[in-house]
């Protein structure tokens, strides 16, 4: 999110104060009604409503059932705009309080609904619409991270950003994960439903463009076509060295000028995003081979996946005095590294969630210990909670996403229960998750309407309900 929005959305919300589309109204029980009234919801899914009812009928913790009803359908209730053109689904998905569609966020926001799409035709078409929209945006500009539904809308960054801002682009920050997330959504949609109708020649063209962009950002021969500079007081919003970043030594990894937080990288080889790229390239290769029957493109995708994977094995690890061998967050190929983690996904903590590493990988286990400890400069522990934040908001601000990801990548009942309990206790009385909250005061939070965090929290609760219901008592 941009700094202006952060300032506007920081602070305490209390009962009776308008909250975007919501307003608090006391119900007969102890919890206020905060979900958008049914008549005002952007989209209605019968299967998601059935899931909410099932959760409410079995879980006795009333605050958790209240939070699940508010958070899990939040993307559908408030952020999706579905249309059809000549029978072709088209779905624009905003993040919440920012009217723009991020390739990353939109994928993550609808991902938890994939499990219901086979039985819910309306939801099925909605997700196809997201896939179609993402293809359209990638073909417009594979280096952009966020777009508008209307090409006539002028970005607030138009006057400050020195980069190629085409019509309809909200922000042009190059992030590896922006091209990985649409592949993840497409692949799991195909696997869950068996429906390959969205994956036509235009979709294959977007995959080929993704491959081309990844290869350009390996920077084997030159710095590639992308550069970015911004007139700003915020160091994390600009890219040094004429917009190309600090030098890297080509080694097979892919450069990312920005992190999933939309903050600039220090060293361009962002390790969790390169791990994500390996997974995505392999998934795209399988789809192109089996659906498009294009073995040449599939082979090129697989070859790049193998090359990046080999480079990660050679260069991604360092030895830390306290925990031993672990994955670095960023490296430059010259021997320098950044040791930290950021709450946004892909993160080091969240790599198993994306299928990038197994949870029992010993290097990941060491990395997990490191990132959830004071050794990580962006791990914060206070009187209200402990968790990971990041430079995007600043010191002492914990992101609920880090707690959610810790639970989603854990096999330990006590750890999962601890995360669920902490999240239940830190929504600041609003009934929703937020971008971040202060380690000592959950009522001091940022972004009152952040659909990714809400839906991801719903994903955690539903997964726990299905697999470990005893933890919800």
JORA-V366588 format. One record per pair of residues at least 12 apart in sequence whose ideal C-beta (glycine too) atoms are under 8 Angstrom apart, sorted by sequence separation. I is the first residue (numbers start at 1). J is the second residue. D is the distance in whole Angstrom. If there is no record, write none. Layout:
i/j/d
I/J/D
I/J/D
This chain:
i/j/d
22/34/5
56/68/8
80/92/7
81/93/8
93/105/7
186/198/7
227/239/7
245/257/6
256/268/6
286/298/8
316/328/6
329/341/6
352/364/7
376/388/7
378/390/5
386/398/7
387/399/7
407/419/4
434/446/6
435/447/4
22/35/7
55/68/5
56/69/7
80/93/5
81/94/8
93/106/4
114/127/7
157/170/7
186/199/7
229/242/7
255/268/4
256/269/8
260/273/7
285/298/5
288/301/6
326/339/8
329/342/7
351/364/7
378/391/7
385/398/5
387/400/8
389/402/7
406/419/5
407/420/6
434/447/5
22/36/6
55/69/8
79/93/6
95/109/8
113/127/7
155/169/6
157/171/6
229/243/4
255/269/7
256/270/4
259/273/8
285/299/8
372/386/8
382/396/7
388/402/4
428/442/5
429/443/7
434/448/7
19/34/7
21/36/6
79/94/5
152/167/7
153/168/7
155/170/5
157/172/8
227/242/7
228/243/5
254/269/8
316/331/7
380/395/7
387/402/5
404/419/7
427/442/7
428/443/4
435/450/5
52/68/7
79/95/7
93/109/6
110/126/7
151/167/4
155/171/7
227/243/3
253/269/4
285/301/4
315/331/6
372/388/7
380/396/5
382/398/8
387/403/5
403/419/5
426/442/4
428/444/8
432/448/7
434/450/6
15/32/6
52/69/5
79/96/6
93/110/7
110/127/6
151/168/4
186/203/7
227/244/5
256/273/5
284/301/5
285/302/4
371/388/6
380/397/7
425/442/7
428/445/5
432/449/8
433/450/7
75/93/7
78/96/7
150/168/7
239/257/5
251/269/8
256/274/8
315/333/7
349/367/8
380/398/5
385/403/7
430/448/7
435/453/7
21/40/7
239/258/8
245/264/8
248/267/7
254/273/8
282/301/8
318/337/5
320/339/7
329/348/6
348/367/5
349/368/6
387/406/8
403/422/6
404/423/7
434/453/6
52/72/7
110/130/5
148/168/5
245/265/7
246/266/7
248/268/5
254/274/6
281/301/5
282/302/7
285/305/7
348/368/8
403/423/5
433/453/4
51/72/7
52/73/7
143/164/8
147/168/6
148/169/7
223/244/5
246/267/7
248/269/6
253/274/5
281/302/7
318/339/7
327/348/6
433/454/5
144/166/8
147/169/6
148/170/5
246/268/7
349/371/5
432/454/6
107/130/7
141/164/8
146/169/7
147/170/6
245/268/5
254/277/6
281/304/6
282/305/5
348/371/5
349/372/7
400/423/6
433/456/8
48/72/7
49/73/8
106/130/6
146/170/4
182/206/8
183/207/7
281/305/4
327/351/8
347/371/8
433/457/5
48/73/5
141/166/6
144/169/5
146/171/4
239/264/5
140/166/6
144/170/8
145/171/6
237/263/8
238/264/6
400/426/7
106/133/8
107/134/7
144/171/7
145/172/7
146/173/8
183/210/7
236/263/4
237/264/7
278/305/5
281/308/7
45/73/7
48/76/6
106/134/7
140/168/6
141/169/6
144/172/5
145/173/5
236/264/5
277/305/8
398/426/8
140/169/7
143/172/6
144/173/8
145/174/7
219/248/7
228/257/6
235/264/8
341/370/8
404/433/8
79/109/7
80/110/8
145/175/5
220/250/5
278/308/5
341/371/4
31/62/7
45/76/6
103/134/6
141/172/7
143/174/5
179/210/5
219/250/6
224/255/8
226/257/7
277/308/6
278/309/5
339/370/7
340/371/8
30/62/7
31/63/7
41/73/8
44/76/7
101/133/7
218/250/6
29/62/7
43/76/4
145/178/5
400/433/5
35/69/6
42/76/7
43/77/7
75/109/4
103/137/6
144/178/8
179/213/6
218/252/7
274/308/6
278/312/7
372/406/7
400/434/6
423/457/6
31/66/4
35/70/5
41/76/7
42/77/6
75/110/6
91/126/5
103/138/7
179/214/7
218/253/7
341/376/5
343/378/8
387/422/8
400/435/8
34/70/6
41/77/5
42/78/6
89/125/5
91/127/8
101/137/7
218/254/6
219/255/6
327/363/6
339/375/8
340/376/6
342/378/6
386/422/8
399/435/7
400/436/8
41/78/8
42/79/7
43/80/5
76/113/7
89/126/7
91/128/8
93/130/6
142/179/6
217/254/5
218/255/7
274/311/8
275/312/6
325/362/8
326/363/6
327/364/7
339/376/8
340/377/5
341/378/7
385/422/5
399/436/5
400/437/7
35/73/8
42/80/5
75/113/8
91/129/3
176/214/8
217/255/4
274/312/6
325/363/6
340/378/6
341/379/8
398/436/6
42/81/7
43/82/6
89/128/5
90/129/5
91/130/5
217/256/7
349/388/7
397/436/4
398/437/6
42/82/8
72/112/7
89/129/3
93/133/8
214/254/5
326/366/5
327/367/5
385/425/8
397/437/7
398/438/8
420/460/7
36/77/5
84/125/8
91/132/7
92/133/6
104/145/7
138/179/7
176/217/8
271/312/7
275/316/8
325/366/6
326/367/4
347/388/8
368/409/8
384/425/7
385/426/5
397/438/6
398/439/5
419/460/8
420/461/7
35/77/7
36/78/6
90/132/6
91/133/6
103/145/6
274/316/7
324/366/5
384/426/6
393/435/7
396/438/6
397/439/7
82/125/8
89/132/6
90/133/6
102/145/6
103/146/8
174/217/7
323/366/5
393/436/5
396/439/5
82/126/5
88/132/6
102/146/5
103/147/8
138/182/7
323/367/8
326/370/5
343/387/7
396/440/8
420/464/7
84/129/8
101/146/7
271/316/5
343/388/5
80/126/6
83/129/8
100/146/5
101/147/5
269/315/8
317/363/6
320/366/8
323/369/5
342/388/7
343/389/6
344/390/7
82/129/6
100/147/7
101/148/8
135/182/7
323/370/5
341/388/6
342/389/8
343/390/5
389/436/6
100/148/6
101/149/7
134/182/4
322/370/7
342/390/4
344/392/8
416/464/7
99/148/8
342/391/7
397/446/7
404/453/8
76/126/8
320/370/6
323/373/8
342/392/8
359/409/6
131/182/7
134/185/7
322/373/8
359/410/8
401/452/8
408/459/8
420/471/6
174/226/5
323/375/7
353/405/6
359/411/6
385/437/8
387/439/8
401/453/6
404/456/5
408/460/6
416/468/7
420/472/7
322/375/6
349/402/7
384/437/7
386/439/7
393/446/6
400/453/5
404/457/6
407/460/6
131/185/6
174/228/7
254/308/6
384/438/7
385/439/6
399/453/8
417/471/5
130/185/7
131/186/5
173/228/6
252/307/5
253/308/6
272/327/8
320/375/7
343/398/8
344/399/8
347/402/8
350/405/4
353/408/5
384/439/6
401/456/6
404/459/8
408/463/7
413/468/7
416/471/6
172/228/7
252/308/6
271/327/6
343/399/3
345/401/7
349/405/5
353/409/5
382/438/7
383/439/7
384/440/6
404/460/5
21/78/6
92/149/4
271/328/6
272/329/7
344/401/7
349/406/6
352/409/5
382/439/3
383/440/5
384/441/6
385/442/7
400/457/7
407/464/8
413/470/8
20/78/8
127/185/8
131/189/7
252/310/6
253/311/5
271/329/6
343/401/5
347/405/7
350/408/8
351/409/8
381/439/6
382/440/4
384/442/5
413/471/6
252/311/3
253/312/7
270/329/7
271/330/6
343/402/4
350/409/6
380/439/5
251/311/5
270/330/5
271/331/7
345/405/6
349/409/7
128/189/8
269/330/6
127/189/6
253/315/7
268/330/7
269/331/5
343/405/8
139/202/7
163/226/8
214/277/6
251/314/7
267/330/4
269/332/6
163/227/6
251/315/6
266/330/6
267/331/6
268/332/7
269/333/6
48/113/7
51/116/7
162/227/8
163/228/5
265/330/6
267/332/4
132/198/6
139/205/6
162/228/7
163/229/7
128/195/8
131/198/5
135/202/6
139/206/6
142/209/5
161/228/7
162/229/4
214/281/8
45/113/7
48/116/6
81/149/7
135/203/5
138/206/4
142/210/6
161/229/7
162/230/7
47/116/4
101/170/8
124/193/7
128/197/7
161/230/5
162/231/8
267/336/6
100/170/4
128/198/5
135/205/8
139/209/6
142/212/8
143/213/7
160/230/5
161/231/8
211/281/8
267/337/7
276/346/4
45/116/7
100/171/7
104/175/7
114/185/8
124/195/7
135/206/5
138/209/6
142/213/4
160/231/5
267/338/6
275/346/7
47/119/6
48/120/8
117/189/7
131/203/7
134/206/8
138/210/7
160/232/7
266/338/5
47/120/4
104/177/5
108/181/7
111/184/7
157/230/7
211/284/8
273/346/5
46/120/6
104/178/6
107/181/4
111/185/6
114/188/5
118/192/6
210/284/7
272/346/4
45/120/6
48/123/7
103/178/4
106/181/8
107/182/6
110/185/7
114/189/6
117/192/7
118/193/5
272/347/6
276/351/8
279/354/6
20/96/8
46/122/8
47/123/6
102/178/7
103/179/7
117/193/6
118/194/8
272/348/5
275/351/5
279/355/5
20/97/6
45/122/7
104/181/5
107/184/6
111/188/7
115/192/7
207/284/5
271/348/7
279/356/5
44/122/8
45/123/5
103/181/6
107/185/4
114/192/5
176/254/6
253/331/8
272/350/7
276/354/5
278/356/7
43/122/8
103/182/6
114/193/8
177/256/8
263/342/8
272/351/6
275/354/8
163/243/7
176/256/4
207/287/8
253/333/7
276/356/6
45/126/8
162/243/7
175/256/6
207/288/6
261/342/5
275/356/4
174/256/7
175/257/7
251/333/5
260/342/7
261/343/8
275/357/7
43/126/6
143/226/5
174/257/5
175/258/5
177/260/5
249/332/7
250/333/7
259/342/6
261/344/4
173/257/7
174/258/6
175/259/7
204/288/6
248/332/5
249/333/3
260/344/4
272/356/7
173/258/4
175/260/6
247/332/7
248/333/5
249/334/5
259/344/7
260/345/6
211/297/7
246/332/7
248/334/8
260/346/6
175/262/7
247/334/8
260/347/7
9/97/6
199/287/6
204/292/5
173/262/6
208/297/6
211/300/6
215/304/7
204/294/7
207/297/7
211/301/6
214/304/6
171/262/7
201/292/8
5/97/6
199/291/5
5/98/6
180/273/7
187/280/8
199/292/7
204/297/7
211/304/7
343/436/8
1/95/8
176/270/7
207/301/7
184/279/8
196/291/5
1/97/8
2/98/7
177/273/5
180/276/5
184/280/6
187/283/4
1/98/6
176/273/4
180/277/6
183/280/4
187/284/7
190/287/6
175/273/7
176/274/7
177/276/6
180/279/7
184/283/7
187/286/7
176/276/7
180/280/4
183/283/6
187/287/6
176/277/6
179/280/7
183/284/5
186/287/7
190/291/7
145/258/7
145/262/7
263/390/7
263/391/5
261/390/5
263/392/5
261/391/7
262/392/7
259/390/8
261/392/4
4/156/8
2/156/7
236/391/5
104/260/6
236/392/7
180/346/8
177/345/8
177/346/5
184/354/7
3/234/6
3/237/8
108/345/7
1/262/7
109/451/5
109/452/5
112/455/6
108/452/5
112/456/7
110/455/8
105/451/8
109/455/5
112/458/6
105/452/5
108/455/8
112/459/4
108/456/7
111/459/8
97/447/6
112/462/7
96/447/7
97/448/7
97/449/4
96/449/4
97/450/7
96/450/5
95/450/7
96/451/5
64/420/8
95/451/6
96/452/8
67/424/7
94/451/8
95/452/7
74/432/7
64/424/6
67/427/7
71/431/8
63/424/6
70/431/5
71/432/6
70/432/6
71/433/6
61/424/8
67/431/6
66/431/6
67/432/8
78/449/7
79/451/5
78/451/7
75/451/5
74/451/5
75/452/8
75/454/7
74/454/4
75/455/5
74/455/6
72/454/8
71/454/4
72/455/7
70/454/7
71/455/7
74/458/8
72/457/8
73/458/7
71/457/5
72/458/3
6/393/7
71/458/5
72/459/8
72/461/7
67/457/7
68/458/6
71/461/8
72/462/7
1/392/8
68/461/5
67/461/7
68/462/8
34/430/7
35/431/8
34/431/4
64/461/7
34/432/7
32/431/7
31/431/7
55/461/7
59/465/7
55/462/7
58/465/7
64/472/6
55/465/6
59/469/8
19/430/7
51/462/6
54/465/8
58/469/7
61/472/6
61/473/7
59/472/5
60/473/6
15/429/8
59/473/8
13/428/7
14/429/7
12/428/7
13/429/8
13/430/5
20/448/6
21/449/8
19/448/5
20/449/4
13/443/8
19/449/7
12/443/5
12/444/7
11/444/7
12/445/8
1/435/7
10/444/8
11/445/8
10/445/7
13/448/6
10/446/5
9/446/6
9/447/5
9/448/6
6/446/6
9/449/8
6/447/8
5/447/8
1/446/8
1/447/6
